[in-house]
């Protein structure tokens, strides 16, 4: 596995975490895309595991955006 790249079961678990956190925050993919500066289509592909791999940096960016969203409520 390449350093800093998430694949396989790790990607599936991470996708489920992102989707669950987004639902719990009550935000849609478009809002998450805006606050994370990652395209809505990429977020949709991540959540549906329709990617072979993704960088850990992108996952960190999305999770940070979700965590920041949490502190706003």
C-alpha positions, -999 to 999 in steps of 0.1 A, spaced: 0 0 0 12 35 -8 20 58 21 -9 81 28 -33 62 6 -64 46 20 -78 15 2 -99 -16 7 -117 -22 40 -101 9 55 -117 30 27 -151 13 34 -149 20 71 -138 56 65 -166 61 40 -191 49 65 -177 72 92 -179 102 70 -215 94 59 -226 88 95 -210 120 108 -225 140 79 -260 126 87 -255 132 124 -246 169 116 -277 172 95 -258 185 64 -260 174 28 -231 165 5 -232 199 -11 -227 217 22 -199 193 31 -183 199 -2 -184 237 4 -169 236 39 -142 210 30 -134 224 -5 -137 189 -20 -162 184 -48 -196 171 -41 -191 144 -67 -159 132 -49 -177 131 -16 -205 111 -32 -179 86 -46 -162 84 -12 -194 77 6 -205 51 -19 -170 35 -19 -169 42 -56 -131 49 -55 -102 25 -55 -82 47 -32 -81 82 -17 -54 102 0 -53 103 38 -50 141 34 -84 143 17 -100 122 44 -84 144 71 -97 175 53 -133 161 52 -132 149 88 -118 183 100 -146 201 81 -172 178 98 -157 183 132 -156 221 127 -193 219 117 -200 201 149 -186 229 170 -209 254 154 -240 239 170 
